[in-house]
Amino acid sequence: GNRRFRVLVELNVDNYFDSDITASKVEDTSSRTSKQDDIIDSVLSSIEGNCPSGRFLLPVGKSEDSSNDNEVIEEDFDKMFWKSASNKEVRQKVHVTFLAAGRFFIK
């Protein structure tokens, strides 16, 4: 799922930004254009259209048998609780991922 998401971002990153990409545009996490919202919709539709459908999950804590709640290590992922991200959280995550990918294309 994560790999497919990253590939979709890579395939759409050129269209996500105007031809005059600047560092300030890539660092601005708060504003999106309608064109960018359309691309986000397209990426989300593709992910949700997979079989089985993709979704975005957020960690919300650990089960009671986990020893240290402050330290997350790879072996602890099977002990964590997850929740589905809200539409707003998902859209922000996709936007931030495009911004991170766009840093490679700054002129």
Secondary structure, DSSP 8 states (H G I E B T S, - for coil): -HHHHHHHHHHHHHHHS-SS--HHHHH--S---HHHHHHHHHHHHHHHTSSS----EEEEEE-TT-S-SS---GGGGGGEEEEE--HHHHHHHHHHHHHHHHGGG--
